[in-house]
Amino acid sequence: KTAIVNASASRKVCQEHLNKAKSLLKEAQNLLEAEEQKKKERTEIRAKEHAMYVKEKEQYDQAINFMKDFIGMVAQKFGGDAAAPSFIQFSEGLLRKTSAIGKVEATVPVLIMMSQFVAAAKGNFTNWSGSDASKTLVEKLNNLNEIMEADLAKIMALEAKRASDFAAFLIKVNKNIADLKANIKQLLAQIKSNSECVARETAIMKEAAAKTTRNADLKEKAIKMCAKFVEECKVAQAARRTEITTVRQILNLMNVRFGKVPDRK
């Protein structure tokens, strides 16, 4: 019985620990799933952000390179007898590059400036003579280029910040995931250990109960045997007393008949 009481108390403690470990395991698994999902979603967002950045930077690089070439052309080719590219060609190129990065409104004053000095008949820059008008146009083009370069710098700075934030996020989320996996591994070990404890103490209880039943049966049998032995002893004692009485009666008769009981030699 003591073994059953002790095993029962031990099993109760193991079962409580087992239930707690299972509850914590489920919680840890849910947290791990959430962290992995958060990492997946943030990684996808970051990939889209970077793809947009690459595309936008490429557009800005093309537009800025085009503008620098354009500024060089304006400074070199305006005036003189050499044939200059057509106003339509320059305008289309400028609009195409700047509209790709959303800078059409900054391009309009440049086109107006150019159009005021283009010969209506020829539609080119052969009327330009390197005058103040040419210098003013170069200045406007430089201003537009500076706007694009400043915007590109902001875009690159934003990309650098996003990359830095994402790197910090990865360090944190990867640590959380690693810690949760370690906790889950430990909880699984605890669950295994406590499950074995419950099974072991249950087996002890069953074995002790079986021994108790067996001992009770042996005790009952022993009691019955003792009772039987007592009864047999009582019967034997009664028979012995009867025998003694009979012997005494015989001795008395012999004394009466012979006066003396002969010695047995």
Phi, psi and chi 1 to 4 in degrees:
 res  aa     phi    psi   chi1   chi2   chi3   chi4
   1 LYS       -  -40.3  -71.7 -177.4  177.7  179.0
   2 THR   -60.4  -41.5  -58.4      -      -      -
   3 ALA   -62.5  -39.7      -      -      -      -
   4 ILE   -66.2  -43.5  -67.4  175.6      -      -
   5 VAL   -61.8  -46.3  171.4      -      -      -
   6 ASN   -64.9  -44.3  -68.1  -21.0      -      -
   7 ALA   -65.8  -37.6      -      -      -      -
   8 SER   -64.4  -42.5  177.5      -      -      -
   9 ALA   -64.8  -42.3      -      -      -      -
  10 SER   -65.2  -43.0  179.1      -      -      -
  11 ARG   -63.3  -37.6 -174.2  179.0   70.1  170.5
  12 LYS   -61.1  -43.6 -178.6  179.5  178.3 -178.4
  13 VAL   -64.7  -45.1  172.8      -      -      -
  14 CYS   -61.8  -39.7  -69.4      -      -      -
  15 GLN   -67.0  -39.2 -173.1   64.3   55.0      -
  16 GLU   -63.4  -44.6  -70.8  174.4   -7.4      -
  17 HIS   -64.4  -37.4  -70.1  169.3      -      -
  18 LEU   -64.5  -45.4  177.0   60.4      -      -
  19 ASN   -62.9  -41.5  -66.0  -19.7      -      -
  20 LYS   -64.7  -43.1 -177.7   64.6  175.0  176.6
  21 ALA   -64.0  -39.1      -      -      -      -
  22 LYS   -65.1  -40.0  -74.1 -177.5  176.6  179.9
  23 SER   -64.6  -44.5  175.7      -      -      -
  24 LEU   -66.2  -34.4  -69.3  174.4      -      -
  25 LEU   -63.1  -45.7  174.9   62.6      -      -
  26 LYS   -62.0  -42.3 -177.4  168.6 -177.3  167.8
  27 GLU   -62.8  -44.7 -177.6  179.1  -13.6      -
  28 ALA   -64.7  -39.2      -      -      -      -
  29 GLN   -64.9  -38.8  -72.1  172.9  -26.1      -
  30 ASN   -65.7  -42.1  -71.1  -21.9      -      -
  31 LEU   -65.2  -40.4  -72.1  173.1      -      -
  32 LEU   -62.5  -44.3  176.4   60.0      -      -
  33 GLU   -60.8  -40.9 -177.0  179.6   -6.9      -
  34 ALA   -65.9  -42.1      -      -      -      -
  35 GLU   -65.5  -42.1  -72.6  -64.9  -48.8      -
  36 GLU   -66.4  -37.8  -70.8  178.6  -24.1      -
  37 GLN   -67.1  -41.3 -178.8   63.4   25.9      -
  38 LYS   -61.9  -41.9 -179.2  166.5   65.3  175.3
  39 LYS   -63.6  -43.3  178.5 -178.3  177.5 -179.8
  40 LYS   -61.9  -47.1  177.8  176.4  178.0  -67.4
  41 GLU   -65.6  -44.3  -69.2  174.8   -4.6      -
  42 ARG   -65.8  -36.4 -176.3   68.7 -178.4  -85.7
  43 THR   -65.3  -40.5  -59.4      -      -      -
  44 GLU   -64.3  -43.5  -69.5  173.8   -9.1      -
  45 ILE   -61.4  -43.5  -68.8  172.9      -      -
  46 ARG   -64.1  -39.0  178.3   65.3 -165.8  124.7
  47 ALA   -62.8  -40.6      -      -      -      -
  48 LYS   -67.2  -42.3  -69.1  178.5 -178.6  177.8
  49 GLU   -59.8  -45.0  -71.9  175.7  -12.5      -
  50 HIS   -67.0  -39.2 -177.1   66.7      -      -
  51 ALA   -62.5  -41.9      -      -      -      -
  52 MET   -63.9  -39.9  -69.4  175.6   61.0      -
  53 TYR   -63.3  -46.4  161.4   75.7      -      -
  54 VAL   -58.5  -44.2  170.6      -      -      -
  55 LYS   -66.1  -44.7 -178.0  178.0 -179.8 -178.9
  56 GLU   -66.2  -41.0 -165.2  170.0   14.6      -
  57 LYS   -64.5  -40.1 -176.6  176.9 -176.3  -58.5
  58 GLU   -60.5  -41.6 -177.8 -178.7    2.6      -
  59 GLN   -64.3  -43.2  -68.5  172.9  -18.9      -
  60 TYR   -65.8  -42.6  -93.1   88.3      -      -
  61 ASP   -60.3  -43.6  -73.3  -20.6      -      -
  62 GLN   -63.2  -44.8  -69.6  177.0   -2.0      -
  63 ALA   -64.8  -42.2      -      -      -      -
  64 ILE   -67.7  -42.7  -70.4  171.4      -      -
  65 ASN   -62.5  -41.6  -70.0  -26.5      -      -
  66 PHE   -61.2  -43.7  171.8   82.4      -      -
  67 MET   -64.9  -40.7 -174.7   59.7   64.8      -
  68 LYS   -63.0  -42.4  -71.5  178.9  178.7  178.3
  69 ASP   -64.2  -39.7  -68.2  -18.0      -      -
  70 PHE   -63.0  -44.4 -166.4    8.4      -      -
  71 ILE   -62.1  -41.5  -68.7  170.3      -      -
  72 GLY   -62.3  -40.4      -      -      -      -
  73 MET   -62.7  -45.5  -88.9 -172.4 -162.7      -
  74 VAL   -60.5  -43.2  170.6      -      -      -
  75 ALA   -68.0  -33.1      -      -      -      -
  76 GLN   -91.3  -38.7  -66.3  175.9    8.8      -
  77 LYS  -100.0  -13.6  -66.5 -171.1  176.3 -178.5
  78 PHE   -69.0  132.7  -78.3  172.1      -      -
  79 GLY    88.8  172.5      -      -      -      -
  80 GLY    81.9 -176.4      -      -      -      -
  81 ASP   -93.1  -15.3  -63.2  -28.5      -      -
  82 ALA   -67.3  140.1      -      -      -      -
  83 ALA   -66.0  134.6      -      -      -      -
  84 ALA  -104.8  154.6      -      -      -      -
  85 PRO   -57.6  154.0  -21.9   33.2      -      -
  86 SER   -69.6  152.4   70.8      -      -      -
  87 PHE   -60.8  -39.6  169.4   65.7      -      -
  88 ILE   -61.9  -42.0  -66.1  175.5      -      -
  89 GLN   -63.4  -46.9 -179.8 -177.4   -8.4      -
  90 PHE   -62.7  -43.4  -90.9  121.0      -      -
  91 SER   -64.2  -45.0  -60.1      -      -      -
  92 GLU   -62.9  -42.2  -74.8 -179.1  -11.3      -
  93 GLY   -64.3  -43.8      -      -      -      -
  94 LEU   -64.4  -46.1 -178.6   60.5      -      -
  95 LEU   -64.3  -40.4  -77.2  172.4      -      -
  96 ARG   -63.0  -44.2 -176.0  170.5   58.2 -104.9
  97 LYS   -71.2  -44.8  -62.2  -65.6 -176.1 -178.2
  98 THR   -76.4  -31.0   54.1      -      -      -
  99 SER   -68.6  -27.1   63.8      -      -      -
 100 ALA   -65.6  -25.0      -      -      -      -
 101 ILE  -113.3   13.8   56.6  174.5      -      -
 102 GLY    75.0   33.1      -      -      -      -
 103 LYS  -117.3   28.7  -64.4  -62.5  176.4 -175.3
 104 VAL   -62.2  -38.8  174.9      -      -      -
 105 GLU   -63.0  -30.0   71.6  -79.2   -2.0      -
 106 ALA   -80.4  -17.8      -      -      -      -
 107 THR   -82.9  -30.1  -49.9      -      -      -
 108 VAL   -55.2  -48.7  172.6      -      -      -
 109 PRO   -58.3  -34.5  -23.7   34.8      -      -
 110 VAL   -65.7  -45.1  175.6      -      -      -
 111 LEU   -64.5  -39.2  -64.8  177.2      -      -
 112 ILE   -62.4  -45.1  -67.1  174.4      -      -
 113 MET   -58.5  -43.3  178.2   72.4 -176.2      -
 114 MET   -66.9  -43.6  -68.4  170.5   63.1      -
 115 SER   -64.2  -27.5   65.3      -      -      -
 116 GLN   -68.9  -20.0  -69.2  173.5  -12.0      -
 117 PHE  -113.1   11.2  -67.2   93.7      -      -
 118 VAL   -95.0  133.6  172.6      -      -      -
 119 ALA   -66.3  128.5      -      -      -      -
 120 ALA   -61.0  -33.0      -      -      -      -
 121 ALA   -77.6  -43.9      -      -      -      -
 122 LYS   -92.3  -30.8  -66.1 -176.6  179.1 -180.0
 123 GLY    65.5   36.1      -      -      -      -
 124 ASN  -138.8 -168.6   57.6   32.6      -      -
 125 PHE  -101.9   20.0  -59.7  124.6      -      -
 126 THR   -70.1  -14.4   54.2      -      -      -
 127 ASN   -79.0  -17.2  -71.2   23.6      -      -
 128 TRP   -72.4  145.1  -70.3   61.2      -      -
 129 SER  -131.7   24.1   59.0      -      -      -
 130 GLY    69.7   24.2      -      -      -      -
 131 SER   -81.0 -167.7   60.9      -      -      -
 132 ASP   -62.0  -29.7  -70.1  -20.5      -      -
 133 ALA   -61.9  -40.1      -      -      -      -
 134 SER   -64.2  -41.9  174.5      -      -      -
 135 LYS   -64.7  -38.2  -66.2  177.6 -177.3  179.7
 136 THR   -64.7  -40.6  -58.2      -      -      -
 137 LEU   -65.0  -42.5  177.2   57.9      -      -
 138 VAL   -60.6  -40.3  170.1      -      -      -
 139 GLU   -62.4  -44.1 -178.7 -179.0  -13.4      -
 140 LYS   -64.4  -39.8  -73.2 -176.5  178.1  -68.1
 141 LEU   -65.3  -39.0  -68.3  171.7      -      -
 142 ASN   -64.2  -39.0  -79.0  -34.3      -      -
 143 ASN   -62.4  -44.0  -71.1  -21.9      -      -
 144 LEU   -63.2  -40.5  177.0   57.3      -      -
 145 ASN   -64.8  -39.0 -171.2   60.4      -      -
 146 GLU   -64.6  -37.5  -72.3  173.4    2.0      -
 147 ILE   -62.1  -45.9  -69.0  172.5      -      -
 148 MET   -65.0  -40.8  -69.5 -170.2  -64.7      -
 149 GLU   -66.7  -37.5  -73.5 -178.6  -22.4      -
 150 ALA   -66.2  -41.6      -      -      -      -
 151 ASP   -64.5  -40.3  -72.5  -15.4      -      -
 152 LEU   -63.6  -39.4  176.8   58.0      -      -
 153 ALA   -61.7  -40.2      -      -      -      -
 154 LYS   -65.0  -41.2  -69.0  177.4 -177.4  178.4
 155 ILE   -63.3  -42.1  -68.3  170.1      -      -
 156 MET   -67.7  -37.9  -67.6  175.7   68.8      -
 157 ALA   -65.6  -41.0      -      -      -      -
 158 LEU   -63.9  -40.6  177.4   59.7      -      -
 159 GLU   -64.3  -40.7  169.8   64.6   12.4      -
 160 ALA   -64.2  -40.3      -      -      -      -
 161 LYS   -65.8  -43.9 -176.0  177.7 -175.9  -54.5
 162 ARG   -61.6  -41.4  -75.4  174.7  172.4  172.4
 163 ALA   -64.2  -41.5      -      -      -      -
 164 SER   -65.1  -44.8  176.4      -      -      -
 165 ASP   -62.4  -39.5  -69.5  -14.9      -      -
 166 PHE   -68.2  -38.6 -177.6   67.0      -      -
 167 ALA   -63.4  -42.1      -      -      -      -
 168 ALA   -65.0  -39.6      -      -      -      -
 169 PHE   -62.2  -42.9  164.3   77.4      -      -
 170 LEU   -62.4  -41.6  -77.2 -179.8      -      -
 171 ILE   -59.9  -45.5  -68.2  173.6      -      -
 172 LYS   -68.3  -48.8 -177.6  177.5  179.3 -180.0
 173 VAL   -68.4  -36.7   75.3      -      -      -
 174 ASN   -66.3  -36.2  -74.5  -24.4      -      -
 175 LYS   -66.2  -42.7 -176.8  178.8 -176.8  -57.0
 176 ASN   -60.4  -44.1  -69.8  -18.0      -      -
 177 ILE   -63.9  -44.1  -70.3  173.4      -      -
 178 ALA   -63.2  -43.3      -      -      -      -
 179 ASP   -63.6  -42.5  -71.0  -14.7      -      -
 180 LEU   -65.4  -40.6  -74.8  167.5      -      -
 181 LYS   -63.8  -38.6  -73.3 -177.2  175.8 -180.0
 182 ALA   -65.4  -41.7      -      -      -      -
 183 ASN   -63.6  -41.7  -70.5  -20.7      -      -
 184 ILE   -62.8  -42.0  -71.9  172.6      -      -
 185 LYS   -61.2  -43.1 -177.0  178.1 -179.8  179.9
 186 GLN   -66.5  -41.2 -175.8  176.7    2.6      -
 187 LEU   -65.0  -38.8  -73.7  168.7      -      -
 188 LEU   -62.6  -38.5  -71.6  171.8      -      -
 189 ALA   -66.1  -40.4      -      -      -      -
 190 GLN   -65.1  -41.8  -69.5  177.9    4.3      -
 191 ILE   -61.5  -43.4  -71.4  172.0      -      -
 192 LYS   -61.8  -46.4 -178.6  176.2 -178.2  -65.8
 193 SER   -63.6  -45.1  175.8      -      -      -
 194 ASN   -70.7  -33.1  -73.6  -46.3      -      -
 195 SER   -64.7  -41.8  -64.4      -      -      -
 196 GLU   -64.4  -37.5  -69.1  173.6   -9.6      -
 197 CYS   -63.4  -46.5  173.7      -      -      -
 198 VAL   -60.1  -45.3  170.1      -      -      -
 199 ALA   -64.0  -41.6      -      -      -      -
 200 ARG   -65.6  -46.6 -178.1  173.8   59.8 -107.3
 201 GLU   -68.3  -33.3  -63.0  -56.5  -36.0      -
 202 THR   -63.9  -41.9  -60.6      -      -      -
 203 ALA   -63.6  -40.2      -      -      -      -
 204 ILE   -63.0  -41.9  -69.0  173.1      -      -
 205 MET   -62.6  -42.5  -69.7  173.8   63.6      -
 206 LYS   -64.7  -43.7  -71.9 -178.9  178.4  179.5
 207 GLU   -64.5  -42.0 -176.6  179.2   -5.6      -
 208 ALA   -65.5  -39.8      -      -      -      -
 209 ALA   -63.2  -40.3      -      -      -      -
 210 ALA   -64.7  -41.0      -      -      -      -
 211 LYS   -65.6  -39.6  -74.5 -177.6  177.9  179.2
 212 THR   -61.7  -43.1  -60.7      -      -      -
 213 THR   -64.6  -43.3  -59.9      -      -      -
 214 ARG   -64.3  -43.1 -175.6  167.7   61.4 -107.3
 215 ASN   -65.1  -38.1  -69.0  -20.6      -      -
 216 ALA   -64.1  -39.2      -      -      -      -
 217 ASP   -65.7  -43.6 -176.9   57.2      -      -
 218 LEU   -63.5  -40.4  -69.3  173.5      -      -
 219 LYS   -62.3  -44.1 -179.3  179.6  178.7 -179.4
 220 GLU   -61.9  -43.0 -177.7   64.9   23.4      -
 221 LYS   -64.6  -40.6  -70.5  179.9  178.6  178.6
 222 ALA   -63.7  -40.8      -      -      -      -
 223 ILE   -62.0  -43.7  -69.6  172.6      -      -
 224 LYS   -64.0  -41.2  -70.6 -180.0  178.9 -179.9
 225 MET   -64.8  -41.4  -72.5  178.8   65.3      -
 226 CYS   -63.5  -41.2  -72.1      -      -      -
 227 ALA   -63.0  -40.5      -      -      -      -
 228 LYS   -65.3  -42.8 -175.6  177.5  179.6 -178.4
 229 PHE   -61.0  -41.5  178.1   75.2      -      -
 230 VAL   -60.6  -44.8  169.4      -      -      -
 231 GLU   -62.5  -42.2  -70.2  -61.5  -36.0      -
 232 GLU   -64.8  -37.6  -70.6  177.1  -10.3      -
 233 CYS   -63.7  -41.6  -75.3      -      -      -
 234 LYS   -62.5  -43.3  -72.8 -179.5  179.4  179.8
 235 VAL   -63.7  -43.6  171.1      -      -      -
 236 ALA   -63.9  -41.8      -      -      -      -
 237 GLN   -63.8  -40.4  -72.4  174.9   -8.1      -
 238 ALA   -63.2  -42.6      -      -      -      -
 239 ALA   -64.3  -40.1      -      -      -      -
 240 ARG   -63.1  -42.7 -177.3   60.9  176.7  166.3
 241 ARG   -62.3  -40.2  -76.1 -166.5  -65.9  -91.8
 242 THR   -62.1  -42.6  -58.8      -      -      -
 243 GLU   -61.8  -43.5  -69.7  174.9   -5.1      -
 244 ILE   -62.7  -41.6  -69.0  172.2      -      -
 245 THR   -62.1  -42.9  -59.4      -      -      -
 246 THR   -62.6  -44.8  -57.3      -      -      -
 247 VAL   -62.4  -42.2  169.2      -      -      -
 248 ARG   -63.5  -40.5  -76.6  176.6  178.7  174.6
 249 GLN   -62.1  -41.7  -70.6  175.4  -10.7      -
 250 ILE   -62.3  -43.9  -67.1  170.9      -      -
 251 LEU   -62.9  -39.3  -71.7  173.1      -      -
 252 ASN   -63.6  -44.2  -71.9  -25.6      -      -
 253 LEU   -61.6  -40.9  -70.9  172.3      -      -
 254 MET   -66.1  -38.9  -70.4  178.4   69.3      -
 255 ASN   -63.6  -39.7  -75.8  -30.3      -      -
 256 VAL   -69.1  -41.5  172.3      -      -      -
 257 ARG   -78.0  -44.6  177.1   70.6  177.3   88.2
 258 PHE  -107.0   -9.8  -62.8  107.3      -      -
 259 GLY    80.0  -19.4      -      -      -      -
 260 LYS  -157.8  141.3 -179.8 -178.3  179.8 -178.3
 261 VAL   -85.0  121.2  177.4      -      -      -
 262 PRO   -65.1  143.4   21.7  -30.2      -      -
 263 ASP   -72.9  145.1  -66.9  -26.6      -      -
 264 ARG   -92.8  113.5 -175.9  175.7 -179.0 -176.0
 265 LYS  -119.7      -  -67.8 -178.9  179.5 -179.2
